[in-house]
Amino acid sequence: MYCDKCGKELLDGQVCDCQNNASQGDQAIATNNQPKKVGSKIWMGILSIIGAVITILGVIYSVVFLLALALSSIGNNPAPHLEVLMLVCFGIAIVGGLVSLIFGALSIVHFVKCKKAGYRKPVATLVLAIIGITISVVGTIVLFASGL
């Protein structure tokens, strides 16, 4: 059990002395009902989702430019600018995937730390991280499977 006022660990029913210095009549009694609140850091989960969306957009545009390059080379009129665009989209997809994986992993680590410390678990952050990592991994697999 912990003191509601200062967070000091107390035995069952023990009264904390932190308030003795402030006022004698307002003593804090140990309670174990509410876990300590901690920031959810949901922004990490949101960045994981944003990275995943960037990965998917990069994959889509890379495949589109790859197909356009293949079609332009059929008519003996290859378009070198399409190859450059394809490589730029490929790079954007890779960067988006890395952003998604890094912030997704940080979100999961934050969730585990909160759980171990007895804090309120940031479930929304965990869910966003898992979704972001999954989309990013699938997008990266599709990117490499497309033959780029």
C-alpha positions as CSV (number, residue, x, y, z in Angstrom):
1,M,0.0,0.0,0.0
2,Y,1.1,3.5,-0.7
3,C,0.3,7.0,0.7
4,D,-2.0,9.0,-1.4
5,K,-0.2,12.2,-0.7
6,C,3.5,11.4,-1.0
7,G,3.6,7.8,-2.5
8,K,5.6,6.3,0.4
9,E,5.1,2.6,0.8
10,L,3.1,1.7,3.9
11,L,1.9,-1.4,5.7
12,D,-1.8,-2.3,5.9
13,G,-3.6,0.3,8.0
14,Q,-0.5,2.3,8.7
15,V,-0.9,6.1,8.7
16,C,1.7,8.1,6.8
17,D,3.6,10.7,8.7
18,C,4.2,13.0,5.7
19,Q,1.2,15.2,6.7
20,N,2.3,15.5,10.3
21,N,4.6,18.3,9.2
22,A,1.9,20.1,7.3
23,S,-1.1,19.6,9.6
24,Q,-2.0,17.2,12.4
25,G,-5.7,16.8,11.5
26,D,-5.3,15.9,7.8
27,Q,-3.5,12.5,7.8
28,A,-3.3,10.3,4.8
29,I,-4.4,6.7,5.2
30,A,-2.9,4.0,3.0
31,T,-5.0,2.9,0.1
32,N,-4.4,0.4,-2.7
33,N,-7.5,1.2,-4.7
34,Q,-6.1,3.3,-7.5
35,P,-2.9,2.7,-9.3
36,K,-0.7,5.7,-9.9
37,K,-1.5,7.7,-13.0
38,V,1.3,8.0,-15.6
39,G,1.3,9.6,-19.0
40,S,0.0,7.3,-21.7
41,K,2.5,8.5,-24.2
42,I,-0.1,7.9,-26.9
43,W,1.9,10.1,-29.2
44,M,4.3,7.2,-29.7
45,G,1.5,4.9,-30.9
46,I,0.2,7.7,-33.2
47,L,3.7,8.1,-34.7
48,S,3.8,4.3,-35.2
49,I,0.6,4.5,-37.2
50,I,1.8,7.5,-39.2
51,G,5.0,5.6,-40.0
52,A,2.9,2.7,-41.1
53,V,0.7,4.9,-43.4
54,I,3.9,6.4,-44.9
55,T,5.2,2.8,-45.5
56,I,2.0,1.8,-47.3
57,L,1.9,4.9,-49.4
58,G,5.6,4.4,-50.3
59,V,4.9,0.8,-51.3
60,I,1.9,1.7,-53.4
61,Y,3.8,4.5,-55.3
62,S,6.9,2.3,-55.7
63,V,4.8,-0.5,-57.3
64,V,3.0,2.0,-59.5
65,F,6.3,3.6,-60.7
66,L,7.7,0.1,-61.2
67,L,4.8,-0.9,-63.4
68,A,5.0,2.4,-65.3
69,L,8.7,1.9,-65.9
70,A,8.0,-1.6,-67.2
71,L,5.3,-0.4,-69.5
72,S,7.5,2.5,-70.8
73,S,10.4,0.1,-71.6
74,I,8.1,-2.1,-73.7
75,G,7.7,0.6,-76.3
76,N,11.5,1.1,-76.4
77,N,11.1,4.5,-74.8
78,P,12.3,4.0,-71.2
79,A,11.7,6.8,-68.9
80,P,14.6,7.2,-66.5
81,H,12.7,9.7,-64.3
82,L,10.3,6.9,-63.3
83,E,13.2,4.9,-62.0
84,V,14.3,7.8,-59.8
85,L,10.7,8.3,-58.6
86,M,10.4,4.6,-57.8
87,L,13.6,4.7,-55.7
88,V,12.5,7.8,-53.9
89,C,9.2,6.1,-52.9
90,F,11.1,3.0,-51.9
91,G,13.3,5.1,-49.6
92,I,10.2,6.8,-48.2
93,A,8.6,3.5,-47.5
94,I,11.7,2.2,-45.7
95,V,12.0,5.3,-43.6
96,G,8.3,5.1,-42.7
97,G,8.7,1.5,-41.7
98,L,11.6,2.3,-39.5
99,V,9.7,5.1,-37.8
100,S,6.8,2.8,-37.2
101,L,8.9,0.0,-35.8
102,I,10.9,2.3,-33.5
103,F,8.0,4.1,-32.0
104,G,5.9,0.9,-31.9
105,A,8.7,-0.8,-29.9
106,L,9.0,2.2,-27.6
107,S,5.2,2.1,-27.0
108,I,5.3,-1.6,-26.1
109,V,8.3,-1.0,-23.7
110,H,6.4,1.8,-22.1
111,F,3.3,-0.4,-21.6
112,V,5.4,-3.2,-20.0
113,K,7.2,-0.7,-17.7
114,C,3.8,0.7,-16.5
115,K,2.4,-2.8,-16.0
116,K,5.5,-3.9,-13.9
117,A,5.4,-0.7,-11.8
118,G,1.7,-1.1,-11.0
119,Y,0.7,2.0,-12.9
120,R,-2.4,2.3,-15.0
121,K,-1.7,0.4,-18.2
122,P,-1.8,2.6,-21.4
123,V,-3.8,0.1,-23.5
124,A,-4.6,2.6,-26.3
125,T,-0.8,3.1,-26.8
126,L,-0.2,-0.6,-26.9
127,V,-3.0,-1.2,-29.5
128,L,-1.8,1.6,-31.8
129,A,1.8,0.3,-31.5
130,I,0.7,-3.3,-32.5
131,I,-1.4,-2.0,-35.4
132,G,1.5,0.3,-36.6
133,I,4.1,-2.5,-36.4
134,T,1.9,-5.0,-38.2
135,I,1.0,-2.7,-41.1
136,S,4.7,-1.6,-41.4
137,V,5.9,-5.2,-41.5
138,V,3.3,-6.2,-44.0
139,G,4.1,-3.2,-46.2
140,T,7.8,-3.9,-46.1
141,I,7.3,-7.5,-47.0
142,V,5.1,-6.4,-50.0
143,L,7.8,-3.9,-51.0
144,F,10.5,-6.5,-51.1
145,A,8.3,-9.2,-52.6
146,S,7.4,-6.9,-55.5
147,G,10.9,-7.2,-56.8
148,L,12.2,-3.8,-56.0
